């Protein structure tokens, strides 16, 4: 039985690349949409915010000499490409979805409004939210926190390739300690890397807990929705 009625799922663009460094893995895409469909079938209302790092990251553009604003818009457009791929994958398994963009891109996607996204979720459609916040200098993590607040999500699920939050990068230090739960204050004092500070502040101010878990293991999203504790919960003390 699902313990959440409405969630916002944040997926990184890099995760869509699968085992490759760039691009979109159709196998990984298929895994993700089936996992999401399984919880929609339990009457969970789902919104997804997707990153674009598998195609282009705005900060990479500045390193290459691009103007920061233009680079960020290139990154936003990358999230829309990923959103279209997600929408197509949902269609292939018979799951209804609607693609929303933070700025006008018709006919590729609908311009996002809270009411339209809310309506889609209430109708059992997955709301795919792309384009970040629609403004440069903000990450897709911040976009996820903003949309979670606007749509009154009960929790922000951050699906990653790591099974939670650690004291250090577990890929660099095998002795890193995994946290079962941490407070918002702990995250700041321990300088834990979960989301950027703007996104984190939005969640804290709007009392939205964050749950970090391994999305790449098939079935984990279902476990989180059922209340199994497999990752790290970030919440108020």
Secondary structure, DSSP 8 states (H G I E B T S, - for coil): --S-SEEEEEE-HHHHTTTSSSS--HHHHHHHHHHHHHHHTTT-EEEEEE--TTT--HHHHHHTT--HHHHHHHHHHHHHHHHHHHHHHHHHTT--EEEEESS--TTSSEE--HHHHHHHHHTT-EEEEESTTSSTT--HHHHHHHHHHHTT-SEEEEEESSSSEESS-TTT-TT--EESEEEHHHHHHTT--SS-HHHHHHHHHTT-EEEEEESSSTTHHHHHHTT---SEEEE--
